[in-house]
Amino acid sequence: MSSQFLERALKSRFLQFTLGSDDYCIPLTLVREVVPMPRITPIPLMPPYFAGLGNMRGRALPIVDLRIKLGITAREQPEQAVIICNMDNMVLGLLVDCIHSVFAPSPEQFIEAPRTGKVATPEFIEGLFSLREKMVLVINPERVLNAEERATATAAQATAA
């Protein structure tokens, strides 16, 4: 985990959600709110993971389908919710299958993601928690999109404004 993210995350509670058949979480400090699946306006010629723009109280919100971005097959009947995250210089909606709970793990439950060798994990996976005999992957939403992808999302949002 990046040291700044680690410091922030381990002092935080986490929001647990499902993508496909697996559980993930993000630090609650990065979550602005969770909303039911809004009506999404697709934007032509955008990458497939970019679901489009949602109307959040009169403002255009770029929404990324985390399942498509991470290459995960959606559940047959997902509840679908959007986690609205505050990230660096933007607000982004993350489309997920199902929201589970908020939990406060102990640092002893955290396992850091390997960064080298044959089992290196993607940059946005910071580690995992062992909860009730389940492994819950920790996602850093600030790393889900690279700089070019963030610029694309910001441009789409500006176009709608």
Secondary structure, 3 states (H helix, E strand, C coil): CCHHHHHHHHCCCEEEEEECCEEEEEEHHHEEEEEECCCEECCCCCCCCEEEEEEECCEEEEEEEHHHHCCCCCCCCCCCEEEEEEECCEEEEEEECEEEEEECCCHHHEEECCCCCCCCCCCCEEEEEEECCEEEEEECHHHCCCHHHHHHHHHHHHHHC
